[in-house]
Amino acid sequence: MSALILELKQGESMILNGAVIRFKTRTRLELNTQARFLFGKQILPEEEAITPAQKIYYAVQQAYIGDDATRPEALVTARALIAAQRDAAGPTLRGHLEHLLSILADNAGFEALKLARQLIRDEAAIP
């Protein structure tokens, strides 16, 4: 496995394996082993999760980067939110939500987050 190098600006936050890290100075970080992480705009604070798609994203985020105690419960919450939206959705959105459920079943958290971000963009585009 090759190293992943991240450059973070002063004041940016990162969640690494459930721990919140805030950088006081500009930092260059090298990850040499597999880790669950999010940084910058990828992190959605709970208080900003207002719309259905944002709530799904937040639950998927917690299932991906939460600590070992909170991750299973967050996964159950994410699946329930996705299922509720799927049942009320039209055919296209229903397909995206089914895909999101299958990604979560495969334990591919980061891929699930990317799809959940797309749901937020799609939701914002609805007049």
Short mmCIF file of the C-alpha atoms (twelve columns), coordinates in Angstrom:
data_MODEL
# 
_entry.id   MODEL 
# 
loop_
_atom_site.group_PDB 
_atom_site.id 
_atom_site.type_symbol 
_atom_site.label_atom_id 
_atom_site.label_alt_id 
_atom_site.label_comp_id 
_atom_site.label_asym_id 
_atom_site.label_seq_id 
_atom_site.Cartn_x 
_atom_site.Cartn_y 
_atom_site.Cartn_z 
_atom_site.pdbx_PDB_model_num 
ATOM 1   C CA . MET A 1   0.000   0.000  0.000   1 
ATOM 2   C CA . SER A 2   1.372   3.387  -0.923  1 
ATOM 3   C CA . ALA A 3   1.210   6.321  1.453   1 
ATOM 4   C CA . LEU A 4   -1.524  8.920  1.162   1 
ATOM 5   C CA . ILE A 5   -0.332  12.492 1.632   1 
ATOM 6   C CA . LEU A 6   -2.816  15.115 2.795   1 
ATOM 7   C CA . GLU A 7   -2.207  18.832 3.107   1 
ATOM 8   C CA . LEU A 8   -4.440  20.638 5.559   1 
ATOM 9   C CA . LYS A 9   -4.731  24.363 6.169   1 
ATOM 10  C CA . GLN A 10  -4.490  26.092 9.505   1 
ATOM 11  C CA . GLY A 11  -7.803  25.766 11.341  1 
ATOM 12  C CA . GLU A 12  -9.074  22.822 9.286   1 
ATOM 13  C CA . SER A 13  -10.474 19.791 11.028  1 
ATOM 14  C CA . MET A 14  -10.063 16.127 10.302  1 
ATOM 15  C CA . ILE A 15  -11.765 13.081 11.739  1 
ATOM 16  C CA . LEU A 16  -9.379  10.139 11.826  1 
ATOM 17  C CA . ASN A 17  -10.683 6.776  13.055  1 
ATOM 18  C CA . GLY A 18  -13.310 8.585  15.139  1 
ATOM 19  C CA . ALA A 19  -11.004 11.214 16.675  1 
ATOM 20  C CA . VAL A 20  -11.533 14.889 15.793  1 
ATOM 21  C CA . ILE A 21  -8.264  16.663 15.034  1 
ATOM 22  C CA . ARG A 22  -7.965  20.430 14.469  1 
ATOM 23  C CA . PHE A 23  -4.790  21.738 12.854  1 
ATOM 24  C CA . LYS A 24  -3.282  24.849 14.447  1 
ATOM 25  C CA . THR A 25  -0.817  25.290 11.597  1 
ATOM 26  C CA . ARG A 26  -0.676  24.304 7.947   1 
ATOM 27  C CA . THR A 27  0.159   20.612 8.018   1 
ATOM 28  C CA . ARG A 28  1.292   17.948 5.631   1 
ATOM 29  C CA . LEU A 29  0.254   14.510 6.820   1 
ATOM 30  C CA . GLU A 30  1.266   11.098 5.503   1 
ATOM 31  C CA . LEU A 31  -0.978  8.092  6.175   1 
ATOM 32  C CA . ASN A 32  0.927   4.838  5.803   1 
ATOM 33  C CA . THR A 33  -1.805  2.426  6.871   1 
ATOM 34  C CA . GLN A 34  -5.486  2.105  6.133   1 
ATOM 35  C CA . ALA A 35  -7.626  4.530  8.136   1 
ATOM 36  C CA . ARG A 36  -11.148 5.940  8.108   1 
ATOM 37  C CA . PHE A 37  -10.939 9.703  7.719   1 
ATOM 38  C CA . LEU A 38  -12.731 12.798 6.516   1 
ATOM 39  C CA . PHE A 39  -11.522 16.371 6.407   1 
ATOM 40  C CA . GLY A 40  -12.615 19.864 5.507   1 
ATOM 41  C CA . LYS A 41  -15.869 20.157 3.610   1 
ATOM 42  C CA . GLN A 42  -16.433 16.394 3.728   1 
ATOM 43  C CA . ILE A 43  -17.450 16.751 7.395   1 
ATOM 44  C CA . LEU A 44  -21.103 17.638 7.959   1 
ATOM 45  C CA . PRO A 45  -21.813 18.831 11.515  1 
ATOM 46  C CA . GLU A 46  -24.939 17.312 13.059  1 
ATOM 47  C CA . GLU A 47  -26.622 20.707 13.474  1 
ATOM 48  C CA . GLU A 48  -26.329 21.329 9.712   1 
ATOM 49  C CA . ALA A 49  -28.039 18.044 8.776   1 
ATOM 50  C CA . ILE A 50  -31.502 19.496 8.126   1 
ATOM 51  C CA . THR A 51  -32.839 18.066 4.859   1 
ATOM 52  C CA . PRO A 52  -33.554 14.356 4.289   1 
ATOM 53  C CA . ALA A 53  -30.441 13.942 2.104   1 
ATOM 54  C CA . GLN A 54  -28.269 15.758 4.655   1 
ATOM 55  C CA . LYS A 55  -29.613 13.532 7.432   1 
ATOM 56  C CA . ILE A 56  -28.737 10.472 5.357   1 
ATOM 57  C CA . TYR A 57  -25.248 11.862 4.729   1 
ATOM 58  C CA . TYR A 58  -24.719 12.573 8.431   1 
ATOM 59  C CA . ALA A 59  -25.808 9.052  9.423   1 
ATOM 60  C CA . VAL A 60  -23.555 7.486  6.762   1 
ATOM 61  C CA . GLN A 61  -20.726 9.763  7.925   1 
ATOM 62  C CA . GLN A 62  -21.141 8.550  11.519  1 
ATOM 63  C CA . ALA A 63  -21.249 4.936  10.346  1 
ATOM 64  C CA . TYR A 64  -17.991 5.535  8.476   1 
ATOM 65  C CA . ILE A 65  -15.916 7.584  10.923  1 
ATOM 66  C CA . GLY A 66  -17.626 7.139  14.270  1 
ATOM 67  C CA . ASP A 67  -15.923 5.285  17.076  1 
ATOM 68  C CA . ASP A 68  -16.483 1.556  17.535  1 
ATOM 69  C CA . ALA A 69  -19.341 2.153  19.981  1 
ATOM 70  C CA . THR A 70  -21.355 4.506  17.732  1 
ATOM 71  C CA . ARG A 71  -20.729 3.049  14.272  1 
ATOM 72  C CA . PRO A 72  -23.197 0.105  14.431  1 
ATOM 73  C CA . GLU A 73  -26.045 2.307  15.676  1 
ATOM 74  C CA . ALA A 74  -25.272 4.930  13.022  1 
ATOM 75  C CA . LEU A 75  -25.394 2.247  10.331  1 
ATOM 76  C CA . VAL A 76  -28.854 1.157  11.519  1 
ATOM 77  C CA . THR A 77  -29.983 4.806  11.479  1 
ATOM 78  C CA . ALA A 78  -28.559 5.351  7.989   1 
ATOM 79  C CA . ARG A 79  -30.313 2.272  6.624   1 
ATOM 80  C CA . ALA A 80  -33.623 3.343  8.197   1 
ATOM 81  C CA . LEU A 81  -33.374 6.888  6.779   1 
ATOM 82  C CA . ILE A 82  -32.481 5.568  3.329   1 
ATOM 83  C CA . ALA A 83  -35.332 3.033  3.391   1 
ATOM 84  C CA . ALA A 84  -37.836 5.722  4.422   1 
ATOM 85  C CA . GLN A 85  -36.715 8.006  1.580   1 
ATOM 86  C CA . ARG A 86  -36.690 5.108  -0.886  1 
ATOM 87  C CA . ASP A 87  -40.309 4.275  -0.088  1 
ATOM 88  C CA . ALA A 88  -41.370 7.871  -0.836  1 
ATOM 89  C CA . ALA A 89  -39.101 8.411  -3.864  1 
ATOM 90  C CA . GLY A 90  -39.682 8.323  -7.576  1 
ATOM 91  C CA . PRO A 91  -38.032 5.645  -9.736  1 
ATOM 92  C CA . THR A 92  -34.730 7.450  -10.411 1 
ATOM 93  C CA . LEU A 93  -34.105 8.471  -6.819  1 
ATOM 94  C CA . ARG A 94  -35.259 5.048  -5.643  1 
ATOM 95  C CA . GLY A 95  -32.519 3.490  -7.784  1 
ATOM 96  C CA . HIS A 96  -29.871 5.754  -6.227  1 
ATOM 97  C CA . LEU A 97  -31.082 4.923  -2.729  1 
ATOM 98  C CA . GLU A 98  -31.066 1.174  -3.487  1 
ATOM 99  C CA . HIS A 99  -27.495 1.546  -4.719  1 
ATOM 100 C CA . LEU A 100 -26.571 3.408  -1.537  1 
ATOM 101 C CA . LEU A 101 -28.039 0.586  0.566   1 
ATOM 102 C CA . SER A 102 -26.035 -1.995 -1.380  1 
ATOM 103 C CA . ILE A 103 -22.822 -0.001 -0.933  1 
ATOM 104 C CA . LEU A 104 -23.450 0.154  2.809   1 
ATOM 105 C CA . ALA A 105 -24.066 -3.607 2.841   1 
ATOM 106 C CA . ASP A 106 -20.637 -4.048 1.221   1 
ATOM 107 C CA . ASN A 107 -19.109 -1.961 4.040   1 
ATOM 108 C CA . ALA A 108 -17.801 0.600  1.536   1 
ATOM 109 C CA . GLY A 109 -18.299 3.664  3.724   1 
ATOM 110 C CA . PHE A 110 -16.325 6.207  1.714   1 
ATOM 111 C CA . GLU A 111 -18.097 5.220  -1.517  1 
ATOM 112 C CA . ALA A 112 -21.421 5.531  0.319   1 
ATOM 113 C CA . LEU A 113 -20.459 9.043  1.421   1 
ATOM 114 C CA . LYS A 114 -19.705 10.056 -2.170  1 
ATOM 115 C CA . LEU A 115 -23.129 8.854  -3.275  1 
ATOM 116 C CA . ALA A 116 -24.788 10.565 -0.288  1 
ATOM 117 C CA . ARG A 117 -23.041 13.840 -1.256  1 
ATOM 118 C CA . GLN A 118 -24.546 13.453 -4.723  1 
ATOM 119 C CA . LEU A 119 -27.987 13.021 -3.135  1 
ATOM 120 C CA . ILE A 120 -27.484 16.358 -1.338  1 
ATOM 121 C CA . ARG A 121 -26.585 18.058 -4.638  1 
ATOM 122 C CA . ASP A 122 -29.577 16.474 -6.382  1 
ATOM 123 C CA . GLU A 123 -31.885 17.525 -3.558  1 
ATOM 124 C CA . ALA A 124 -30.585 21.110 -3.736  1 
ATOM 125 C CA . ALA A 125 -31.304 21.203 -7.481  1 
ATOM 126 C CA . ILE A 126 -35.001 20.435 -6.969  1 
ATOM 127 C CA . PRO A 127 -37.012 23.663 -7.301  1 
# 
